[in-house]
Amino acid sequence: QVQLVESGGGLVQPGGSLRLSCSASTSILSIYHMGWYRQAPGKLRELVAAVTGGGTTNYADSLKGRFTIARDNAKNTVYLQMNSLKPENTAVYYCFTRRTPGQLRSWGQGTQVTVSS
C-alpha cells in the first residue's frame, strides 16, 4: 500500500500563504486521483482539492481562486498552494490517493495548519 507523507503545515497570519507537500512512496503516474481533505475541530472531514491522473483538478467552491493543487510526477509529490489564508482555514490537512475508483483511499498522517494573528 502506498505511504503518504505530508509536510509544510504551520502557523501563519491571516492573509499569509503556505504550501503543503505530499510525497508518495510509489509512482503517481497511474493514480486515479490524489489530493487533500481537511478536518477542523468538531467538523466533518471535507474535500479541499484533488487532481486526477489525467490532470483534471477540482476544488471546494469556497477555496477556488485562493488554493491551487499541482503535481510533480518526477518527485511523486502533490502540492497545495494556499494563499490569502483565513482563520476558518485552520484545520488538519490530510493527503489522500486512490489508484482505482473502487479502491479505498490511502491517507497521510495529516499536517496542522493554523491561521491566527
FIBA-689062 format. One record per residue: residue in three letters; chain; y, x, z of N, C-alpha, C in turn. Coordinates in pm, 1 decimal, m for minus. Atoms other than C-alpha are relative to their C-alpha. Example, Ala and Ser with C-alpha at 12.3 -4.5 7.8 and 13.67 -1.06 7.14 Angstrom:
# residues 2
+-----+----+----------+----------+----------+----------+----------+----------+----------+----------+----------+
!  aa ! ch !      n.Y !      n.X !      n.Z !     ca.Y !     ca.X !     ca.Z !      c.Y !      c.X !      c.Z !
+-----+----+----------+----------+----------+----------+----------+----------+----------+----------+----------+
! ALA !  A !   m119.0 !     89.0 !      0.0 !   m450.0 !   1230.0 !    780.0 !    120.0 !     90.0 !      0.0 !
! SER !  A !   m119.0 !    m82.0 !     m6.0 !   m106.0 !   1367.0 !    714.0 !    109.0 !    m77.0 !     73.0 !
+-----+----+----------+----------+----------+----------+----------+----------+----------+----------+----------+
END
This chain:
# residues 117
+-----+----+----------+----------+----------+----------+----------+----------+----------+----------+----------+
!  aa ! ch !      n.Y !      n.X !      n.Z !     ca.Y !     ca.X !     ca.Z !      c.Y !      c.X !      c.Z !
+-----+----+----------+----------+----------+----------+----------+----------+----------+----------+----------+
! GLN !  A !   m118.8 !     84.0 !      0.0 !      0.0 !      0.0 !      0.0 !    124.2 !     87.9 !      0.0 !
! VAL !  A !   m122.4 !    m78.4 !      9.9 !    346.5 !    123.3 !    m83.8 !     71.7 !      5.1 !    133.9 !
! GLN !  A !    m82.1 !    m17.8 !   m119.1 !    557.3 !    261.0 !    200.6 !    146.3 !      4.4 !    m43.5 !
! LEU !  A !   m142.0 !      5.5 !     30.6 !    929.9 !    190.1 !    201.2 !     79.1 !     56.9 !    117.2 !
! VAL !  A !    m82.4 !    m61.0 !   m103.9 !   1185.9 !    394.4 !    393.8 !    146.7 !    m23.1 !    m34.3 !
! GLU !  A !   m141.4 !     27.8 !     20.3 !   1542.8 !    272.0 !    429.6 !     85.7 !    103.2 !     72.0 !
! SER !  A !    m98.0 !    m85.4 !    m67.2 !   1846.9 !    478.0 !    519.5 !    138.6 !    m46.1 !    m42.7 !
! GLY !  A !   m138.2 !     26.3 !     38.5 !   2223.6 !    453.9 !    511.1 !     72.4 !   m102.6 !     84.4 !
! GLY !  A !    m68.0 !     96.3 !    m84.4 !   2296.6 !    191.9 !    773.6 !     90.6 !     69.1 !    100.7 !
! GLY !  A !    m88.3 !    m56.9 !   m100.4 !   2551.9 !    235.9 !   1047.5 !    111.0 !    m95.4 !     36.0 !
! LEU !  A !   m117.2 !     76.3 !    m44.1 !   2880.3 !    119.8 !   1193.7 !    115.2 !     26.7 !    m96.5 !
! VAL !  A !   m111.6 !    m13.1 !     91.9 !   3168.9 !     53.0 !    959.5 !    105.3 !   m103.5 !     35.5 !
! GLN !  A !   m108.4 !     93.4 !    m27.6 !   3507.4 !   m111.7 !    997.4 !      8.1 !   m106.1 !   m109.4 !
! PRO !  A !    m19.1 !    103.1 !    103.8 !   3588.5 !   m437.6 !    818.1 !     79.8 !     56.2 !   m117.2 !
! GLY !  A !    m61.4 !    m51.7 !    121.4 !   3684.9 !   m363.9 !    460.0 !    m61.8 !    128.0 !    m50.7 !
! GLY !  A !     62.8 !   m126.0 !     38.8 !   3475.3 !    m49.2 !    451.0 !   m121.4 !    m20.0 !    m88.4 !
! SER !  A !    115.7 !      0.6 !     89.8 !   3173.5 !     43.1 !    241.3 !   m115.4 !     77.9 !     60.3 !
! LEU !  A !    121.4 !    m73.6 !    m33.0 !   2817.0 !    155.9 !    293.6 !    m92.1 !     m5.9 !   m120.0 !
! ARG !  A !    104.0 !      2.7 !    101.0 !   2535.3 !    247.8 !     59.8 !   m134.8 !     17.5 !     67.7 !
! LEU !  A !    135.9 !     m6.9 !    m52.7 !   2180.2 !    174.0 !    164.2 !    m93.3 !     54.0 !   m107.5 !
! SER !  A !    101.6 !    m52.7 !     90.7 !   1885.6 !    356.0 !     11.0 !   m137.3 !    m45.4 !     47.0 !
! CYS !  A !    138.2 !     36.0 !    m30.8 !   1522.0 !    250.0 !     m5.6 !    m90.3 !     83.1 !    m90.4 !
! SER !  A !     88.4 !    m88.4 !     75.2 !   1270.3 !    512.8 !   m110.7 !   m143.8 !    m47.8 !     12.7 !
! ALA !  A !    138.8 !     45.1 !      2.8 !    921.3 !    407.5 !   m214.8 !    m94.8 !    119.1 !    m10.8 !
! SER !  A !     98.5 !   m108.5 !      0.1 !    609.3 !    618.2 !   m168.9 !    m74.7 !     10.1 !   m132.1 !
! THR !  A !     64.8 !     m1.3 !    130.8 !    486.2 !    528.8 !   m517.3 !    102.6 !    m33.6 !   m107.8 !
! SER !  A !    m89.4 !     27.0 !    111.1 !    637.6 !    482.2 !   m859.7 !     47.3 !   m145.1 !      1.1 !
! ILE !  A !    m53.5 !    136.0 !      7.0 !    865.9 !    181.2 !   m900.1 !     14.6 !    m45.9 !   m144.9 !
! LEU !  A !    m13.9 !     35.6 !    140.5 !    837.1 !    174.0 !  m1277.3 !    m62.7 !   m134.8 !    m32.7 !
! SER !  A !     73.1 !    121.6 !     36.5 !    589.8 !   m114.3 !  m1282.4 !     10.7 !   m109.6 !    104.6 !
! ILE !  A !    m14.9 !    103.1 !   m101.8 !    719.4 !   m322.6 !   m994.3 !     33.2 !   m133.9 !    m62.7 !
! TYR !  A !    m45.0 !    133.5 !     39.4 !    765.0 !   m697.7 !  m1025.6 !    146.7 !    m14.6 !     37.9 !
! HIS !  A !   m138.5 !     m8.4 !    m43.1 !   1082.9 !   m675.9 !   m818.9 !      9.9 !     77.2 !    130.5 !
! MET !  A !    m27.1 !    m81.1 !   m119.1 !   1242.4 !   m480.3 !   m536.5 !    141.4 !    m29.3 !     42.8 !
! GLY !  A !   m135.6 !     29.1 !    m41.6 !   1544.5 !   m536.5 !   m322.2 !     15.6 !     m4.5 !    149.3 !
! TRP !  A !    m41.7 !      3.0 !   m140.4 !   1694.4 !   m628.8 !     10.9 !      9.7 !   m143.2 !     52.3 !
! TYR !  A !    m26.5 !    116.7 !    m80.9 !   1682.3 !   m904.7 !    265.2 !     79.8 !     47.9 !    121.4 !
! ARG !  A !    m65.5 !    m32.5 !   m125.4 !   1884.3 !   m917.3 !    583.1 !    m27.0 !   m110.2 !    101.8 !
! GLN !  A !     19.2 !     96.3 !   m108.6 !   1848.6 !  m1083.9 !    920.7 !     99.6 !     28.2 !    110.0 !
! ALA !  A !    m97.1 !     m8.4 !   m108.7 !   2131.3 !  m1142.9 !   1163.6 !    m60.4 !    m63.3 !    124.5 !
! PRO !  A !     54.8 !     56.5 !   m124.0 !   2065.3 !  m1226.8 !   1529.8 !      3.9 !   m152.1 !     m0.9 !
! GLY !  A !      6.8 !    144.5 !     m7.7 !   1949.6 !  m1584.3 !   1567.6 !     m5.9 !    m71.5 !   m132.4 !
! LYS !  A !      2.4 !     61.3 !    132.7 !   1930.4 !  m1642.0 !   1193.4 !   m127.9 !     37.1 !    m74.0 !
! LEU !  A !    115.5 !    m27.9 !     82.3 !   1657.6 !  m1655.3 !    933.5 !     28.5 !    118.6 !    m92.6 !
! ARG !  A !    m14.4 !   m107.2 !     97.7 !   1592.4 !  m1363.5 !    702.3 !     40.6 !    m60.9 !   m133.7 !
! GLU !  A !    m49.4 !     53.9 !    125.7 !   1780.3 !  m1416.6 !    376.3 !      8.7 !    108.4 !   m106.4 !
! LEU !  A !     m8.2 !    m93.7 !    110.6 !   1779.5 !  m1256.4 !     34.7 !    144.0 !     47.8 !    m18.4 !
! VAL !  A !   m130.8 !    m59.5 !     30.4 !   2068.6 !  m1018.2 !    m33.0 !     10.6 !     26.1 !   m149.5 !
! ALA !  A !     m2.1 !    m35.9 !    141.5 !   1986.6 !   m877.6 !   m376.0 !   m136.8 !     52.0 !    m39.7 !
! ALA !  A !    126.8 !    m50.3 !     49.9 !   1690.7 !   m790.0 !   m594.4 !     15.6 !     42.8 !   m145.1 !
! VAL !  A !      3.1 !    m44.8 !    138.8 !   1617.0 !   m612.2 !   m920.1 !   m144.2 !     m5.4 !    m47.4 !
! THR !  A !    135.0 !     11.5 !     53.3 !   1317.3 !   m683.4 !  m1141.7 !    m41.2 !    129.4 !    m69.9 !
! GLY !  A !     48.5 !   m114.9 !     75.3 !   1100.9 !   m435.0 !  m1324.4 !     74.1 !     18.4 !   m131.3 !
! GLY !  A !    m73.8 !     m7.0 !    125.0 !   1296.7 !   m519.7 !  m1637.6 !    148.1 !     26.6 !     17.0 !
! GLY !  A !   m139.1 !    m33.3 !    m26.1 !   1629.1 !   m451.9 !  m1468.9 !     90.8 !   m118.7 !     27.1 !
! THR !  A !    m81.4 !    117.4 !    m31.5 !   1747.3 !   m808.8 !  m1411.4 !     31.3 !     m2.8 !    148.8 !
! THR !  A !    m42.2 !      3.0 !   m139.2 !   1945.9 !   m842.5 !  m1091.4 !     37.3 !   m142.4 !     41.5 !
! ASN !  A !    m51.4 !    124.1 !    m55.2 !   2019.1 !  m1137.2 !   m867.4 !     50.4 !     25.3 !    140.6 !
! TYR !  A !    m69.8 !    m18.8 !   m125.9 !   2239.3 !  m1172.5 !   m562.7 !     17.1 !   m132.7 !     72.1 !
! ALA !  A !    m43.7 !    116.0 !    m75.3 !   2312.4 !  m1412.4 !   m283.4 !    140.5 !    m36.1 !    m48.8 !
! ASP !  A !   m127.9 !     43.8 !     56.0 !   2606.5 !  m1620.1 !   m405.3 !    119.6 !     55.2 !     77.0 !
! SER !  A !   m113.1 !    m41.4 !    m83.2 !   2827.4 !  m1518.1 !   m113.8 !     30.2 !    149.2 !    m11.7 !
! LEU !  A !    m16.7 !   m144.8 !      5.6 !   2783.0 !  m1148.5 !   m193.1 !     33.3 !     51.2 !   m140.5 !
! LYS !  A !    m29.4 !    m41.4 !    137.5 !   2841.7 !  m1144.1 !   m568.4 !    140.5 !     58.6 !     m8.2 !
! GLY !  A !   m128.6 !    m66.1 !     16.8 !   3120.7 !   m907.4 !   m662.6 !     28.3 !    105.7 !    105.4 !
! ARG !  A !    m21.8 !   m100.7 !   m104.8 !   3100.4 !   m706.0 !   m340.1 !   m120.9 !     91.3 !     17.6 !
! PHE !  A !    123.0 !    m77.8 !    m14.3 !   2738.4 !   m588.3 !   m332.6 !    m58.6 !     28.0 !   m138.4 !
! THR !  A !     62.1 !    m37.9 !    126.1 !   2562.4 !   m403.1 !   m613.6 !   m133.4 !     68.7 !     26.6 !
! ILE !  A !    131.1 !    m62.5 !    m12.7 !   2194.2 !   m318.6 !   m643.0 !    m25.6 !     84.1 !   m123.7 !
! ALA !  A !     31.0 !    m90.1 !    111.0 !   2076.0 !    m29.5 !   m855.7 !   m129.8 !     72.9 !     31.9 !
! ARG !  A !    125.6 !    m70.2 !    m21.2 !   1752.0 !    158.5 !   m907.8 !      1.3 !    132.7 !    m74.4 !
! ASP !  A !     18.3 !   m130.3 !     62.6 !   1668.0 !    519.6 !   m986.0 !   m150.3 !     21.3 !    m10.2 !
! ASN !  A !    145.5 !     m9.2 !     16.0 !   1318.1 !    526.2 !  m1129.7 !    m52.4 !    141.5 !     24.6 !
! ALA !  A !     44.1 !   m139.4 !    m17.6 !   1300.9 !    905.0 !  m1123.6 !    m17.1 !     36.5 !    147.1 !
! LYS !  A !      6.1 !    m28.5 !   m144.2 !   1356.3 !    904.1 !   m747.0 !    m77.1 !   m108.4 !     75.9 !
! ASN !  A !     70.8 !    112.3 !    m64.4 !   1156.7 !    584.2 !   m678.2 !     85.5 !    m63.1 !    109.4 !
! THR !  A !    m96.3 !     43.9 !   m100.7 !   1464.0 !    458.8 !   m497.8 !     86.1 !   m113.6 !    m54.5 !
! VAL !  A !    m93.5 !    108.4 !     27.9 !   1670.1 !    141.5 !   m492.7 !    116.3 !     11.5 !     97.4 !
! TYR !  A !   m120.9 !    m11.9 !    m80.3 !   2026.1 !    139.9 !   m366.2 !     68.9 !   m136.1 !     12.6 !
! LEU !  A !    m85.4 !    117.3 !    m17.6 !   2252.1 !   m129.6 !   m226.5 !    138.3 !     50.4 !     39.3 !
! GLN !  A !   m138.4 !    m35.7 !    m27.2 !   2621.6 !    m53.1 !   m252.4 !     70.6 !   m123.1 !     54.8 !
! MET !  A !    m65.2 !    112.0 !    m66.8 !   2815.3 !   m274.6 !    m12.4 !    146.9 !     34.5 !     20.2 !
! ASN !  A !   m144.3 !    m22.2 !     m8.2 !   3193.2 !   m294.3 !    m45.4 !     69.4 !   m116.6 !     68.5 !
! SER !  A !    m80.8 !    104.9 !    m65.1 !   3463.8 !   m490.9 !    135.0 !    m81.8 !    m71.4 !    106.5 !
! LEU !  A !     89.5 !     58.0 !   m100.4 !   3231.4 !   m543.0 !    427.3 !     76.1 !    m84.3 !    101.9 !
! LYS !  A !    m56.6 !     93.9 !    m96.2 !   3296.1 !   m825.1 !    672.1 !    m88.6 !     m5.1 !    123.7 !
! PRO !  A !     83.1 !      9.3 !   m121.3 !   3180.2 !   m878.5 !   1030.7 !   m124.2 !    m86.8 !    m18.8 !
! GLU !  A !    115.7 !     87.4 !     21.2 !   2948.5 !  m1154.7 !    907.8 !   m109.8 !     65.4 !    m83.1 !
! ASN !  A !    104.0 !    m75.6 !     69.3 !   2760.3 !   m895.1 !    703.0 !    m85.9 !     80.8 !     97.4 !
! THR !  A !     78.4 !    m71.3 !   m100.7 !   2632.5 !   m747.1 !   1029.8 !   m140.4 !    m58.6 !      6.6 !
! ALA !  A !    139.6 !     43.7 !      0.4 !   2252.2 !   m762.0 !   1024.2 !    m89.5 !    122.5 !    m10.7 !
! VAL !  A !     99.0 !   m101.3 !     36.4 !   1935.4 !   m561.6 !    994.0 !    m37.9 !    m26.2 !   m145.4 !
! TYR !  A !     28.5 !     10.8 !    143.2 !   1877.6 !   m496.6 !    625.0 !   m138.2 !     59.4 !    m26.8 !
! TYR !  A !    137.9 !    m38.2 !     26.8 !   1517.3 !   m479.4 !    505.6 !    m22.3 !     14.9 !   m150.3 !
! CYS !  A !     41.8 !    m20.2 !    138.0 !   1394.5 !   m333.9 !    180.6 !   m136.3 !    m64.7 !    m20.8 !
! PHE !  A !    130.1 !     59.2 !     30.8 !   1104.7 !   m509.5 !      8.8 !    m35.9 !     31.1 !   m144.7 !
! THR !  A !     44.6 !     m9.2 !    137.5 !    897.8 !   m482.8 !   m304.1 !   m129.1 !    m78.5 !    m18.6 !
! ARG !  A !    126.6 !     60.5 !     41.0 !    619.8 !   m662.7 !   m486.0 !    m34.8 !     54.7 !   m138.0 !
! ARG !  A !     41.6 !    m51.9 !    129.9 !    414.6 !   m529.7 !   m773.4 !    m41.1 !   m111.2 !    m95.2 !
! THR !  A !     34.9 !    116.0 !     82.2 !    299.0 !   m871.8 !   m895.0 !     57.3 !   m123.7 !     68.0 !
! PRO !  A !    m57.0 !    121.1 !    m60.7 !    434.9 !  m1225.2 !   m841.5 !    m84.9 !    m56.6 !    113.1 !
! GLY !  A !     86.0 !     58.7 !   m100.8 !    133.8 !  m1323.9 !   m634.4 !    m24.9 !     87.6 !    120.7 !
! GLN !  A !     23.3 !    m94.1 !   m109.4 !    137.4 !  m1024.2 !   m406.8 !     94.3 !    m25.5 !    115.7 !
! LEU !  A !    m88.7 !      5.6 !   m115.0 !    271.2 !  m1030.5 !    m56.5 !    101.9 !    112.7 !     m8.4 !
! ARG !  A !   m102.1 !   m103.9 !      0.1 !    593.0 !   m838.7 !    m11.6 !    m39.4 !    112.9 !     94.7 !
! SER !  A !      4.2 !   m115.3 !    m89.9 !    583.6 !   m489.1 !    134.1 !    140.7 !     19.3 !     53.8 !
! TRP !  A !   m130.9 !     m9.7 !    m66.5 !    864.6 !   m424.4 !    381.9 !     21.9 !    138.5 !     56.2 !
! GLY !  A !    m39.1 !   m117.9 !    m73.9 !   1053.8 !   m129.8 !    516.0 !     22.4 !    m35.4 !    145.7 !
! GLN !  A !    m15.3 !     20.9 !   m144.7 !   1131.9 !    m86.5 !    883.7 !    135.3 !    m63.1 !     34.4 !
! GLY !  A !   m131.2 !     58.1 !    m24.8 !   1490.2 !   m209.4 !    847.5 !    102.3 !    104.0 !     41.7 !
! THR !  A !   m110.6 !    m86.6 !    m41.2 !   1827.2 !    m43.3 !    892.8 !    116.2 !    m88.3 !     44.7 !
! GLN !  A !   m105.9 !     82.2 !    m59.0 !   2107.7 !   m177.6 !   1109.0 !    132.9 !     28.5 !    m68.2 !
! VAL !  A !   m136.9 !     m8.3 !     50.8 !   2445.1 !   m247.6 !    951.9 !     88.1 !    m80.6 !     95.0 !
! THR !  A !    m92.5 !     66.3 !    m91.2 !   2726.5 !   m329.5 !   1193.7 !    141.3 !     15.8 !    m53.4 !
! VAL !  A !   m137.8 !      0.0 !     50.1 !   3071.7 !   m426.0 !   1069.8 !     89.7 !    m48.0 !    113.9 !
! SER !  A !    m82.1 !     32.1 !   m116.6 !   3320.5 !   m413.9 !   1353.6 !    114.9 !     98.0 !     10.7 !
! SER !  A !   m113.8 !    m87.6 !    m24.7 !   3660.4 !   m277.8 !   1443.0 !     m4.3 !     53.5 !    142.6 !
+-----+----+----------+----------+----------+----------+----------+----------+----------+----------+----------+
END
